[in-house]
Amino acid sequence: MEVAQGHIIGLLNDELVATGPDCSEVTLGILERIHAERLEIITVYYGADTSKSEADALVERIKERYPAQDIELVDGGQPHYKYILSAE
């Protein structure tokens, strides 16, 4: 998979599985890949350089796509990643 300069990357178990200019689209692509519609809970940990309002907007997009799942938002404070997702 080729990554263009300035694009967001999406990793799944340390494997590059998605890339693109829009973080929300990359995140939704990862959730699609893991069949999030089959899961119960999706937790979004947002990083130190991500604003709460930006994270809230991502969660709203996820809720629109996956209305049956419980979506949680946590201030993870991680330094290098905008978001880390946990799904169960």
C-alpha positions in Angstrom: 0.0 0.0 0.0 1.4 3.3 -1.0 1.1 6.3 1.3 1.0 9.8 -0.1 2.8 12.6 1.7 0.5 14.2 4.3 -2.0 11.2 4.3 -3.3 9.5 7.4 -2.3 5.9 8.0 -4.4 3.2 9.7 -2.8 0.3 11.4 -4.5 -2.9 12.4 -2.3 -5.1 14.7 0.8 -3.3 13.4 -0.1 -3.8 9.8 -0.8 -0.9 7.5 -4.4 -1.5 6.2 -5.7 2.0 5.3 -4.5 5.4 4.1 -6.0 8.6 2.9 -6.4 12.3 3.4 -9.3 12.1 5.8 -8.8 10.7 9.3 -12.6 9.9 9.7 -12.6 7.9 6.4 -9.5 6.0 7.3 -11.0 5.2 10.7 -14.3 4.0 9.2 -12.3 1.9 6.7 -10.6 0.1 9.6 -13.9 -0.5 11.4 -15.3 -1.9 8.2 -12.4 -4.2 7.8 -12.9 -5.6 11.3 -16.6 -6.0 10.7 -17.6 -3.6 13.5 -21.2 -4.3 12.9 -20.7 -7.6 14.6 -19.2 -6.0 17.7 -20.8 -4.6 20.8 -18.4 -1.9 22.0 -16.0 0.4 20.2 -13.8 2.6 22.3 -12.0 5.6 20.8 -9.0 6.9 22.7 -7.9 10.3 21.4 -4.4 11.6 21.5 -2.7 14.5 23.1 -2.7 16.5 19.9 -6.4 15.9 19.1 -9.0 18.2 20.4 -12.1 16.9 22.2 -14.3 18.5 19.5 -12.4 16.8 16.8 -12.8 13.5 18.6 -16.5 14.1 19.2 -17.0 14.7 15.5 -15.3 11.3 14.7 -17.5 9.5 17.2 -20.6 11.0 15.6 -19.5 9.6 12.3 -18.9 6.2 13.8 -22.3 6.3 15.5 -24.0 7.2 12.2 -22.4 4.2 10.5 -22.8 1.8 13.5 -25.9 2.8 15.4 -26.3 -0.5 17.1 -22.9 -0.4 18.7 -21.9 1.3 22.0 -19.3 3.9 21.1 -17.2 5.3 24.0 -14.8 8.2 23.8 -11.8 8.4 26.2 -9.0 11.0 26.5 -6.1 8.7 26.0 -3.5 11.4 25.9 -1.2 9.3 23.7 1.7 11.3 22.1 2.0 9.8 18.6 -1.4 8.6 17.5 -4.5 10.8 16.9 -6.6 7.8 17.8 -6.4 4.3 19.1 -9.4 2.1 18.8 -10.4 -0.9 20.9 -13.3 -3.1 19.8 -15.0 -6.0 21.5 
